[in-house]
Amino acid sequence: MGESLGLSNSFAQCIINQETRAEVEQDMQDGLHVGVQGTPTFIVNGEFLVGAQSEMAFKSMFEKMGLAID
């Protein structure tokens, strides 16, 4: 389960285990509720960065929001 997507066996174990399955399903629903359509997705102060991003992309976003980056 998940191997075709390149996911490790750990993902399958989280889905099989009833305790962790509910948490995984809730995380998926929470993401869909706020508009996440894929991973990775980063949300910073309501702004979305979708896909693999460079350090510069994050720095630019933080600076645009007036957040200090050192």
Sequence and secondary structure as in RCSB ss.txt:
>XXXX:A:sequence
MGESLGLSNSFAQCIINQETRAEVEQDMQDGLHVGVQGTPTFIVNGEFLVGAQSEMAFKSMFEKMGLAID
>XXXX:A:secstr
  GGGT  HHHHHHHHSHHHHHHHHHHHHHHHHHT  SSSEEEETTEEEESS  HHHHHHHHHHTT    
